[in-house]
Amino acid sequence: MANANYTVINVTSFIITGFDHLQNQKLLGFLILFAYMLILFGNSLNLCIIMTARHLHKPMYILICNLAIVDIMYTSCSSPTMISVLLAEIKTVSYYSCLSRMYFYHLGDFTECMALTLMAIDRLIAIRYPLRYHSLVTNSRLILLIILTWIAGFGVISFIISVVDSLPYCQSVMRYVYCDYASLIRAACVDPEPYFLLSAMISMWPLFGQFSFIFCTYAVLAYSVAKLTNNSNKKQMINTCVSHVIVLLSYFAPKMFSIFLTRLGVVLTLTQRNALQIVAAMTSPLINPAVYSIRTKEIRKRLADVFLCKKVAPIHLKTSS
């Protein structure tokens, strides 16, 4: 219900003013542009390497591909908006363009969390049931699970969008740095608290339910790895788990930090809230491809072959010395 203290207007576009108080806007714009280019390059490179190498068409690499697609979508709904505001000084975003960017931004956020959960389950099965792994985790089953997570994301975010689209708006000025749920609620002629409670309830499961589940899987993995007697296998398992933990922390840490500060009663300034938004939107997509390129042996080897222009001879042409 619209607040009687505000005047409802017909909003056709929003003006993003979250950066107006900053002095070095161009510098920040170039930093975000550089980070965005690295995100596109790194994730696209991982996608190309995995898609063009048939021996990498395995469950773990399908999950990495899914994460790369999510990261590209996730950051592409926020970074171009910030770059256009900071570098091109184009601050106006049409209403439906802002709504669509918000949709895919939160869809990326949701599916990223689901992708990390699937990766944790995959590693748990691989380490706990190594002999049954290939029969339990097949490419077709995994692709089906990935599709189901996307369908669930479309359903949840569509509901949120329908709520936002039905609201009356009082102002076209947006004090945040890109289009998301919080920024549109703040611009609406409503008491924001019930709507933030709705978003908090929806995000409660990914942030606490799934995070707790993933944390428990890694506790089980740590126990299983500790019991291994073969040092070579133990080292390989540890390297794999460390990669996933780094990716996990890069996604959850900014969100948990923000919630932790809020629970402590720390009042954040607009600049600090916007800084947390930028970190949350760009940290995980920036770290993920680097982690999997550096720490995954098969991808690292494939990268070396590509950049060093190596040609691997077919097995039947190799001769024994």
C-alpha positions in Angstrom: 0.0 0.0 0.0 1.3 3.4 -0.9 2.4 5.7 1.9 0.0 8.7 2.3 2.9 11.0 3.0 4.3 10.6 -0.6 3.1 11.6 -4.0 2.9 8.8 -6.5 4.5 9.6 -9.9 4.7 7.8 -13.2 8.3 6.7 -13.2 9.6 5.8 -16.7 13.3 5.9 -15.8 15.7 6.1 -12.8 18.7 8.4 -12.2 21.5 6.6 -10.4 23.2 9.0 -8.0 25.1 6.5 -5.8 28.5 7.8 -7.0 27.7 11.5 -7.0 29.6 12.2 -3.8 32.8 10.6 -4.9 35.7 12.7 -6.1 37.7 10.1 -8.1 34.8 8.7 -10.2 36.9 8.1 -13.3 39.5 6.1 -11.4 36.9 3.9 -9.8 35.2 3.5 -13.2 38.4 2.3 -14.8 39.0 -0.1 -11.9 35.6 -1.6 -12.3 36.0 -1.7 -16.1 39.3 -3.5 -15.7 37.9 -6.0 -13.2 34.9 -6.6 -15.5 37.1 -7.3 -18.5 39.1 -9.8 -16.4 35.8 -11.5 -15.3 34.7 -11.8 -18.9 38.1 -13.0 -20.1 38.7 -15.5 -17.3 35.2 -17.1 -17.3 35.0 -17.1 -21.1 38.4 -18.7 -21.3 37.4 -21.5 -18.9 34.2 -22.1 -20.9 36.1 -22.3 -24.2 38.8 -24.6 -22.8 36.3 -27.0 -21.3 33.9 -27.0 -24.2 36.6 -27.6 -26.8 38.4 -30.4 -24.9 36.3 -33.6 -25.0 38.3 -35.2 -22.2 37.1 -32.4 -19.9 33.4 -33.2 -20.5 33.0 -34.6 -17.0 30.7 -33.7 -14.1 33.2 -31.5 -12.3 34.0 -29.5 -15.4 30.3 -29.2 -16.3 29.8 -27.6 -12.8 32.7 -25.2 -13.5 31.1 -24.2 -16.8 27.8 -23.6 -15.1 29.5 -21.4 -12.5 31.3 -19.5 -15.3 28.0 -18.8 -17.1 26.4 -17.7 -13.8 29.3 -15.4 -13.0 29.2 -13.7 -16.5 25.4 -13.1 -16.1 25.7 -12.0 -12.5 28.3 -9.3 -13.0 27.0 -8.2 -16.4 23.8 -7.0 -14.7 25.7 -4.6 -12.4 29.1 -3.7 -13.8 28.0 -2.1 -17.2 25.6 0.1 -15.2 28.4 1.3 -12.9 30.8 1.8 -15.9 28.3 3.8 -17.9 27.6 6.1 -14.8 31.3 6.6 -13.9 33.0 6.8 -17.3 30.3 7.8 -19.8 28.3 9.8 -17.3 25.1 8.2 -18.4 23.1 8.0 -15.2 19.6 7.4 -16.5 18.3 3.9 -16.8 14.8 3.2 -18.1 12.3 1.6 -15.7 12.0 -1.7 -17.6 15.7 -1.9 -18.3 16.4 -1.5 -14.6 13.8 -4.1 -13.8 15.3 -6.6 -16.2 18.8 -5.9 -14.8 17.5 -6.5 -11.3 15.9 -9.7 -12.4 19.1 -11.3 -13.9 21.3 -9.9 -11.1 19.3 -11.7 -8.5 18.8 -14.7 -10.7 22.6 -14.9 -10.9 22.9 -14.5 -7.2 20.5 -17.3 -6.6 21.9 -19.7 -9.1 25.5 -19.0 -7.9 24.5 -20.2 -4.5 22.9 -23.3 -6.0 25.9 -24.0 -8.2 28.2 -23.9 -5.1 25.9 -26.3 -3.4 26.0 -28.8 -6.3 29.8 -28.5 -6.4 30.0 -29.3 -2.7 27.7 -32.4 -3.2 29.8 -33.5 -6.1 33.0 -33.3 -4.1 31.4 -35.1 -1.1 30.3 -38.0 -3.3 33.7 -38.1 -5.0 35.6 -38.4 -1.8 33.2 -40.5 0.3 32.1 -42.9 -2.4 35.0 -42.9 -5.0 34.1 -46.4 -6.4 30.5 -45.5 -7.0 31.1 -41.9 -8.1 30.9 -42.5 -11.9 27.7 -44.5 -11.5 26.0 -41.9 -9.2 27.2 -38.7 -10.8 26.7 -38.8 -14.6 26.7 -35.9 -17.0 23.0 -36.3 -17.8 21.9 -36.4 -14.1 24.1 -33.4 -13.4 22.8 -31.3 -16.3 19.2 -32.2 -15.1 20.1 -30.9 -11.6 21.6 -27.7 -13.1 18.4 -27.1 -15.1 16.3 -27.6 -12.0 18.3 -25.0 -10.1 17.8 -22.5 -12.9 14.0 -23.3 -13.0 13.8 -22.7 -9.3 15.7 -19.5 -9.7 13.4 -18.3 -12.4 10.4 -19.0 -10.2 11.7 -17.3 -7.0 13.0 -14.2 -8.8 9.9 -13.9 -10.9 7.9 -13.7 -7.7 10.2 -10.9 -6.4 9.9 -9.0 -9.7 6.1 -9.2 -9.6 6.2 -7.6 -6.1 8.5 -4.8 -7.2 6.6 -4.1 -10.5 3.3 -3.7 -8.6 4.7 -0.9 -6.3 3.9 2.8 -6.8 6.9 5.0 -7.1 7.6 8.4 -5.6 10.9 9.3 -7.0 13.1 8.6 -10.0 16.3 9.2 -8.1 18.2 6.0 -7.0 20.9 6.5 -4.4 22.5 3.1 -5.0 25.0 2.2 -7.7 23.0 -0.3 -9.8 19.6 -1.8 -10.0 18.7 -4.3 -7.4 15.8 -5.1 -5.1 16.9 -2.8 -2.3 17.3 0.2 -4.6 13.9 -0.1 -6.1 12.2 -0.6 -2.8 13.8 2.5 -1.5 12.4 4.5 -4.4 8.9 3.2 -3.9 6.1 5.0 -2.0 5.8 2.3 0.6 7.1 1.4 4.1 10.3 -0.5 3.1 10.5 -2.7 6.2 7.8 -5.3 5.3 9.4 -5.7 1.8 12.9 -6.0 3.2 11.5 -8.6 5.6 10.2 -10.5 2.5 13.6 -10.4 0.9 15.3 -11.5 4.2 13.0 -14.5 4.4 13.7 -15.5 0.8 17.5 -15.1 1.3 17.5 -16.8 4.7 17.7 -20.3 3.1 20.6 -19.6 0.7 22.6 -17.6 3.2 22.1 -19.9 6.2 20.5 -23.1 5.1 22.7 -23.8 2.1 25.8 -22.3 3.7 25.3 -24.5 6.8 24.8 -27.5 4.5 28.0 -26.7 2.5 29.9 -26.1 5.7 28.9 -29.5 7.0 29.9 -31.2 3.7 33.3 -29.8 4.0 33.6 -30.9 7.6 32.8 -34.4 6.5 35.3 -34.0 3.6 38.0 -32.9 6.0 37.4 -35.9 8.2 37.5 -38.2 5.2 40.7 -36.7 3.9 42.4 -37.0 7.3 41.7 -40.7 7.3 43.5 -41.3 3.9 46.8 -43.1 4.2 48.1 -42.4 0.7 49.8 -39.0 0.8 49.5 -38.4 -2.9 45.7 -39.0 -2.8 45.4 -36.9 0.3 47.3 -34.0 -1.3 45.1 -34.2 -4.4 41.9 -34.2 -2.3 43.1 -31.3 -0.2 44.0 -29.2 -3.3 40.5 -29.8 -4.8 38.7 -28.9 -1.5 40.9 -25.8 -1.0 39.8 -24.5 -4.4 36.1 -24.9 -3.6 36.6 -23.3 -0.1 38.2 -20.2 -1.7 35.3 -20.0 -4.1 32.8 -20.5 -1.3 34.3 -17.8 0.9 34.5 -15.3 -2.0 30.8 -15.6 -2.5 29.5 -15.8 1.1 32.0 -13.6 3.0 30.8 -10.2 1.8 27.2 -11.1 2.4 27.9 -12.6 5.9 30.0 -9.6 6.8 27.2 -7.2 5.9 24.7 -9.3 8.0 27.1 -9.5 10.9 27.6 -5.7 11.0 23.8 -5.2 10.8 23.2 -7.6 13.7 25.8 -5.7 15.8 23.9 -2.5 15.2 26.5 -0.9 13.1 25.0 1.9 11.0 26.6 2.0 7.6 26.9 5.1 5.6 25.6 5.2 2.0 29.2 5.0 0.7 29.9 2.0 2.8 26.7 0.2 1.7 27.5 0.9 -1.9 31.1 -0.3 -1.4 29.8 -3.6 0.0 27.5 -3.9 -3.0 30.3 -3.5 -5.4 32.5 -6.0 -3.5 29.7 -8.6 -3.3 28.9 -8.2 -7.1 32.5 -8.5 -8.3 34.6 -10.5 -5.9 33.3 -14.0 -6.6 33.1 -13.7 -10.4 36.7 -12.3 -10.4 38.2 -15.0 -8.1 36.4 -18.1 -9.5 38.0 -18.4 -12.9 41.5 -17.6 -11.5 41.0 -20.3 -8.8 40.0 -23.0 -11.3 42.6 -22.0 -13.9 45.5 -22.1 -11.4 44.4 -24.9 -9.1 42.8 -27.4 -11.5 45.6 -29.5 -13.1 43.7 -30.4 -16.3 42.6 -26.8 -17.0 46.1 -25.5 -16.1 47.7 -28.0 -18.5 45.2 -27.1 -21.3 46.0 -23.4 -20.8 49.7 -24.1 -21.0 49.2 -26.1 -24.2 47.1 -23.3 -25.8 49.4 -20.4 -24.8 52.7 -22.2 -25.5 51.2 -23.5 -28.8 51.9 -27.2 -27.9 50.6 -30.0 -30.0 49.9 -33.3 -28.3 50.6 -36.2 -30.5 47.9 -38.9 -30.6 48.6 -41.9 -28.4 48.9 -44.4 -31.3 51.7 -42.2 -32.9 53.8 -42.2 -29.7 56.7 -44.6 -29.6 58.3 -46.0 -26.6 61.9 -45.1 -26.0 
